[in-house]
Amino acid sequence: MGSFERLISLFRERESCVIAFSGGVDSSVAALGARKSLDDSCAAVMIVDQTVPEEDVETAAKVAGEIGIPFHTVEVDLLANEDFTSNPPNRCALCKGILMPKVIEKARELGFSHTADGANLDDLDDYRPGLKVSDELGIWHPLMEAGIGKEEGRRILKEHGISVHDRPSSPCLASRIPYGQRITAEKLRIISRMESGIRGLGFRDVRVRLHETSSGKYLGIIEVESPGKAFREWERIRELSLGMDLFLDPEGYRQGSLNRALDP
């Protein structure tokens, strides 16, 4: 039995299920598995807050349509939570503790018995404090149980003609702000605008790590998959900054690079 067949089999053991959905690769694989096995007894629920770019919401709605799964959104004001905006190292866990109960609540409202996410095997290799919180809340991780990692998920989506099979990972915008530096609406807007603009120049994997200096000024550290190309396009990238100081990371894009600060 292949991994996707295992996933479908696992969903068939559930009466009904809501998927915590982002429209990215992982949650799309989970949603596809749910739809293939549960027919109309499943739904995709996306939390919409200030850390989610508007284009991600549009993409998620489009992908849900491709899969054929009902799509719902729940709006949450994350920036009203002081614990979250203070940006501690366990920010992801705090966020999960705020947002996932909203997904569970929506599942109950829809009359569905289980709530699942798109956590996959590869997530065990990075700092993921949110996984423990999800476990405590009773969130099911079907991709982990089926043995599906990121690349396997991309293959499954491609085989089924789902457009996001090659979409880069896109964690929330707050992940670009170093731990301990306050998360604000202004910072999130700057990050979203700059990353969208840099992708518009032909880059695929883009992170704008936004640091606040002791004088209150912002410094943007640009990570892209091709630093050499970024160097050649540097003047156009600088135009997107509206005068903010920028630095090009010569190591290029690395997933979870800010988590290195947590290593002993």
N, C-alpha and C positions, 0 to 999 in steps of 0.2 A: 504494500500500500504506500503510495506517495504521500508527501507531506500535506498537500492540499486535500487529498482524500481523507487523511487523518483529521484535518481541520473540520471538514464537513461532517465526519462521523462524530466528532466531539460536540458540534453544535446540535446534531440530531438527538443527543442525550438530554438537551435542554428543551423545555416546553416553549419558551420564547426568550428573546434577548434584545437589549438595547446596546448599541456600540457607542462608546465615547469616541466621537469622530472628529478628525481634523482635516480630512481630505488628503493626507499624506499617504505614503506607501503602506505603512503598517496598519493603520486603522482602515484603510481601503481593502486590504487583504482580509481583515477580520469581517468587515461588512460584506464582502463578496462571499465569504464562507457562510455567514449567517443567512444571506439571501438565498444561496443555493440549497440550503438545508431546511430553513424554517419558513420559506415563502413569505407570507404576509405577517408572520408572527415575529417580526424584527423591525428595528428602526435605527437610524443614525442620529445621534444627538450631539450637536456642537455647542460648546460654551463660547460665547462671544464676549470678550473683554478688551481692555485697552492694550493688552500685549499681543493681540491678534491683528495682523494687517487686514484691511478690508478685502484685498485681493485674495487672501487665503479663504475668506468666507465664500467669495464667489466661486473659487476653485472647488471648495468642498461641495457646494450645491450642485455644481456641474458633474462632479464625480459620482455623487449619490444618484444622480439621474442616470448616468451610464450603468451603474450597478443595478438600478431599479429598486433601491431601498428608500423608504420614506425618510425625509430629512427634516429635522427640527433644530431650532436654535434656542438657546437660553442665554439671556444677557445678564452679566454680573459686573458690578463695579469693584474691581480688584483694588483700585487705588484708594478706596475708602478704608482699606484694612491697613492699619499702621504696622502690624507685624510683617506684612508682605512688603510694604514700601521701604521698610528699613533694610531690606535686602540681606538677611543673614545667610550663612552658608547652607542652612536647611530650607532656603526659600522654596525650592521645588516641593518639599514635603508640606510646607505651609500652604502652598498653592493647591496641591492635591486635596488637602484637608478642607479647603474652601470650596473648590469647584466640583470634585467628584460627588459629594452628597447632592449637588444640584442635578447631576446626571441620574443618580439613583432615584431622586424625587420624581424626575420626569419619566423614568421607566415605570414607576408605580402609577403615575398619572395615566400613562398609556396602557396600563394593565399587563406589563411584561414582567416576567419572573426573575430575570438575571440581567446583570450589567457587566459588560466586558470592555476591555481596552485593546490597544494595538501593541502593547509591550512585546518585544521579540527577544530572541536569544542573545543578540548582540548588545542589548541594553545592560546585560549583566557585566559587561566589560568596562563600563563607565560609571561615574559617580551618579547614582540614581536613588536618592533618598525617598523620592516619591513612590517608589515601588512598595516600600514597607507600609506606607500609609494606605495605598490602594489595597494591599493585602488585608490590613486591619479593617477596612471598610467592606471587605467581601467582594472586591472587584476581581473578576476572572481574567486570566491572561491566556487566551486560547492559542495564540501564536507560539508562546513559549511551550505550552503543553504539546503542541503538534510538532515542535522542533523546527520552527521556521525563523530564519534570520533575515536580515535586510535584503541581501542579494537574492535569496530564494523567493522572498516576497515580490521583488521586482519581476522575476521570471514568471511568477504566477499571474501577476497583473498583465504583463505583456501578452501571455498566452490567451488571456480573456479579453484583450482589446481595450483595457482600461488606460486612459490617457496619462495618468500620473505614474506609470511604471518607471519612468526615468526621472522623476521629480527629485531634486536634491532635498536632503533633510532640512526641515524648517522649524526648529524649536522656537518657543515664544521669544518675543523681542527683549524681555527682561533678562534673558540669558546673556545678552551682550554687555550688561552693566556689571562691573566687578563687585563681588560681595562686599557689603559694608557701605557702599555708595548708594544714596537714596534713589529709588525708582520714581520718576516723575512723568507726567503726561508729555512734557516738553522733550525729555530725552527719548521717549518712545517714538514720538513723531519724527525727530531728527534721524533716528536709526532707520525707521521705516522708509522715509523719503530717500535717504542716501543709498540704502541697499537696493531699493527699487530702481533708482537711477543708474547704479553700477551694473545691475543685471541688464539694464537697457543698453549698455555698452558692449554686451556680448559675453559677460561673465556668467558662469553657472553657479558655483559655490561662493557665496559672498557673506562675510560677517563684518559689521562695523562695530568694533568693541569701543564703547563710549566711556572714557574716563573723565572724571571731574577733578581738576587740579585744586591745590590748597587755596588758590585765589578765586575759585569758582568758575574758571574757564573750562571749556570742554576740549578734549583731545580725542580725535577719532583714530583708532588703529585699524587699518584696513587689511583684512585677510581674504585672499582670493586664490583660486586654484592655480593661477598662473601669474606669479609676481612679476615676471619679465614683461608680460603683456600689459600689466597694470602700470609698470614703470613707463612704458611707451605711451600709455593713455593718461598719464598722471595729470596733465593740465586739465583734461576734460573731467577727471574725477574731482579735482580741486574745485572746479566750478560748481559742483553739486554741494560743496560744504558750506557755502554762503559765508566764507571767511573763517570758518573753524580750522584750527590747526589739525593737520593730518600726518599720519606716519604709515608707511607701507611696511607691513611685516614681511621680511625677506623669506621666512619659512613657509609662507603661504597659509592656506586654510587648513586648520586642524580642528576636528570635532572636539568640543569640550576643553578648549585650550585654557579657559579661565579656571577650570577645575584644578589645574596644576598647582595653583596657589594653596590648595588644600592638602597637598602631599607633604608628609612630614620630612 
